[in-house]
């Protein structure tokens, strides 16, 4: 089956790039990758295409701190994919030194790590409802943080 996979926050050396590298050998559909600085996911796409010549990748600019950017990215994603099987909400920030408000007036950590991803998932929901992901039996939405395990133990939540 050909899957359409969307991964946010893709750049070299990060978790997003690692997810792309892990999924690329198995992707027979379309890999849609996003980033705030378009050059970073473009570089990852170029490296992946050099390794997997038949890989289909679409690169879309998206700044999760800006509502309009998320809305525009969702529209672009809908243009290139009629359905989405997997959405990996990977993009995020940590330890911004000063309290920063985004254009909609939301604190930057909250806007980028939560609100932006929630908005993206909501805007793409109609494209995920009509499909079933092969491995899990449902459309899969993953939220990740590279610092999750540094701030506490999953056992505190009963996961381990």
N, C-alpha and C positions, 0 to 999 in steps of 0.2 A: 504494500500500500504506500502511496505517496503522501507524506505528511507535510503540512505547512506549520512551521515552527517560528515563533516570534521571540526574540531575545533582546531585552533592553540592556543598555549600559555596556556595550561591547567596545573594548580597547585592548591593546597589547598588554600582556602581563596580568590581566585581571581575570576574575571569575567568569565574566561573560565570554571572553576569548576561549577559556578552557572548556566551557559548555559547548561553544561552537565547534571546537576541535573534536570533542567527544561525540557530537551528533553528526558531524559531516560525513563520516564513512557510511552511516546508515540512512542518511537523508536522500530519498528519491523524489522528494517534492520540492519545496521551496523553503529556504532559510531566509527569514527577514530579520535583519539586525539593525539596531538603532543606537545612536549615541548623541550626546550634546554637541560634541565637536565632531563633525561628519568625517574628518580625516582619519580618526581612530578606527571606526568600524570599516571604513574603506580600505585601510591598510590590512586589517584582519581578513576582509573578504578577498583581497588580492592574494594574500598568502594561502588561503584555503583553496582558491581556484587553481593556484599553481600546483597544489598537492592533489586536488580532486577536480580534474578538468571538466567533468560533466555536472558538477555541483551548481545548482541554481541559487543565486544569492541576490537579494534586494537590500540595499542600504538606504535607510531613511533617517534624516536628522530629527531628533526630538530632545527638547529640554523639559524635563519633568517638572521644573519649577515654574513653568509658564503654561497656564491653561490653554492658551491659543496654540502653542507648539504641540501639546498633547493632542488637541483636537485635529490639527493639521496632519500630524503623524498618523492618527487613526484613519483619517480619510485616505491618506496615501496607502496605508496597509490594506484597506478595503478595496482600493483600485487594483492592487496586484494579486490579491487573494480573495476568492469567493468564500472561503471558510478557513478557520484556524483550528488546528488540532492541539497545539501546545503553546502556551504563553509563559515565558520565563521572565518574571519581573525581577531582574538582577540589579539594575542601576541603583545607586545609592551614594550617600555622602555620610561622613562621620567627622566629628570634631571640628566643625566650622568655628574658628576662634571667636568671632563676634556674633551677637544676635543679628541675624539678617532676615529681613522680610522679603518675600518674593513679590512680583508684580501684582498678584491678586491679594497681597497682604497677609500671606500665611508664612509662618516661620519656616526657614529654608529646609531644615532637617525633616520636618513634618511634611512639607510640600513635596519634596523629592522622594523621600523614602516611603511615603504612604499615600498621600492625596493624589499625586500624579499617577501612581500605579493603579489606584482605585478607579480614577477617571478613565484611564486607558482600558482597563478590564471592562468597565461599564460600557464604553463606546464600542468595544469589540464583541460584546456579549452576544449580539444577534448572529455573529459569524462563528461562535463557538457552540451554540445550542444545537445545531443540526448535525453535529459530528460526534463520533465516539473514538476516543484515543485507544489504540490497539492494546497497549500494555496495561492500562489501568481501568479500562472499561468505561471511562468518562473523559470529558474534556479536562485537561490538566492545566492548572494555573499554579506556578511555583513562585513564592516570594523568598528571596535569599538575602543574606547579609554576610559579608566576609568577616565581620566582627562579632557575629552572633555567639560564637563559642568562646570568645575571649572575655565576654562580660558575665558569663554565668554558665552553669551546667544544665544540660538538657534534663538531667535526672531530677532537677528541682521541679520540673513540669510533668514528671512521670513518663518521659519518653524513653529513658535509658535505664 
